[in-house]
């Protein structure tokens, strides 16, 4: 965990409310679940909060508030594809900046202060994701693990509850994948799923990765 994740909260309620409003209107609260090919982890679960915007000022303010809260983040820029879109670029396509917060502990910290300011589906997602993350973080702490402890039926039920709120088109596929995992003999071993507790190291725009 970076030093940025250990700073004490200094953002104001107004700033937190502003950030929640941006996430409510321009952001996403998601959970990415993918298969792992290595020998110790069958599936990888990555919750993520994303803000996407073409207005760099909005991204800069969001970055400033997250920094004040001591929450690490990743920033990535993409440029409009002039070749692909041709004359439409000037009218419809502009550079886009992505701001991501990932890692269970970082998202847990952000949701603790932000959830009361959210509304509707985003708040429901935040509540469901917080419950899941709290369970995993508490389990890792109690078992003195780094997060790579197998997911059980309760974890799967909480993940599926969250995914139903996102109305993902891949729900049936992911549901089968998760349920197959809990029934697998390999799931009985300890190191099976990566909870990604801490997230990636913080990146500035200059150090931004090429892909999400």
C-alpha angles and dihedrals in degrees: 000000000000126000088250089065091057100054117112121248114274101157116111125239088250091055092047089049090050091051091048089051091053091049090046092053107025105018143074135222106204145160120217116203120186139163119256122218098200124099101251105045126049099183136016122214118197121178112197140182113209134190116190121186144150091213107088091195091064091050092047092052092048090050090050093052093047089050090051088051091050093241120144119228143174125231126199131179127206127187127222112263102244093180095050098043101031115180091005091071094079092050107035112008127071136162112284129210123203121204115192134186113193137164124077097255095047093048091045090055093047095046092050091065100029106045096077088058095052126088141201120351095355091056091047089051091048092051093047093046092047091054091052095045093046090054093050096045092047091048092050090050095047093047094040090236132143092235099276097116118128120268115240134203092278091054091048092050090052092048092050091049089056093045091052088059091054091053089220116186089222094060097113093047094047091044091055091046093051094045091048088053094055091050094048120107088223089063089068091071119086106242105056113115130038111224092188089217098176104031128216124319113274115269129198121215089264091055096041117144120244094239140023 
